[in-house]
Every structure is written in structure tokens, then in C-alpha cells.
Amino acid sequence: MELSLIVAFRRLHAAKTEVIRAGRARCLSCRYLSICHGGCPVRTYSALGTMMAKDPYCEVYKAVFACAEAQAGEILRARAAPIVSLRERHEVVVSSTE
């Protein structure tokens, strides 16, 4: 019997969720879980012979995500700085005309 794509996806999602719950409990408390989804089970199995272990690149991914997060923060702060300056100038102009 051929599975529909939707049924296959649901089974895959359920299986991956069970792998995270069963063998990767520490993933549940990781701040980057929503990005990496518990790592790659194929890579983990290929490298370690089990899907229940932590992804071998977990620490690398954490470092990359932290660096990207810091860079994004710097970009947002740099973009927000001119806006603050314009607001301050506007307040100076408004207060001097009153």
C-alpha cells in the first residue's frame, strides 16, 4: 500500500519528536531547538551508529547560532541609532518652536 505524502510526513514528524524526547532530552532546554530541531538524525546515525545520541555538530551549530544572533543584534542596534537621533532632533525642534 502506497502512503500519501501527508501520512508519511506525519509519521516522520512523530518519529523525530519521539527521538528528541527519548534520546535528546537536553535538546528540549536548548535555546536553539526551534532552529536546529534536534539536529540531523541521519548524520548522528552515520557518525555514532544511533539516532538517540546528540548530533555530532551540536556545539558547532550552537556557536554559529550565537554568532549570528550577536551579529543580528549589532545590525539592529546600528539601524536603530539613526532613528533615535531623528527622534531627538524632532523633540528639540518641537520644543524650540513651542
N, C-alpha and C positions, 0 to 999 in steps of 0.2 A: 504494500500500500504506500503510495506516494504522499509525503507530508506537504501541507501547504506552507508557504513561506511564513505566514503568521504563526502557525503552530510551532514550526521549527524555531523561530525567533523566541517565542515564549519559553520553550524548553531550554534553549541556550541561556536565556536570561536567568531562569530559575536555577539552572545548574551552576552558573557563575556566582549567583548570590549564595548558594549553598557552600561553594568553595570558599568564598570570603568568610562566611560565618564559621565554617568548620575549622579551616586551617590558617586563616589570616585574621584572627581576632584583633591584632594590633592595627590592622588597616582601618578598622571601624572608628578608631580615635584619631586617625591621621587627618590633618587639615587639608591635604591634597587628594583625598579619596574621590571627591567629585570630579577631579581632573583625570586621574590615572585609573580609577575604577578597580583598584586592587592589583594592578599590574597585568602582565600578559601570561596567561596560563600555559600557552604553547612554549614560550621562552623558558618559563620556570620548569616545565616538564623536561624540555630538551636539555637544560643545564643541570638539573638536580634529580631528575627521574621521578618527580612527584609534582602534582599541581597544588598540593597543600602547603608548600613552603612559600616563603616571601620571595617576590620577584628578585632575581639577582641584581637588577639595576635599580632597586628601590632607592638606595641612598643617592645614586646619581640623579634620579628623577627629582628627589626632594631638593637637591642642591640647585638643579636647573630651575625648578618652580620657584624657589626662594629668590634666586637671582632675577628671574622675570618679574616677580612680584615687586622687588625693590626698584627695578628699572621703571616699571609702570607707575609706581608711586612718585618717582622723581619727575617723570614726564607730566603727570597730573599736577604736581606742585608747580612745575615750571609754567604750565599753561594757566594755572590759577593766579599766579603772581601778577600778571598784567591786568587781570580782571579786578583784583583788589586795588591796584594802583588807579585804575579808571574810576572805581567807586569812590576812592579817597579824593580824587580830583573833583569829581562831581559834587561831593559833600562840601568841599572847600568853595567851589563856585556858588553853590546854592546858599551856603551860609554867608558869603560875602555880598550877595545880592539882596538879602533879607533886611 
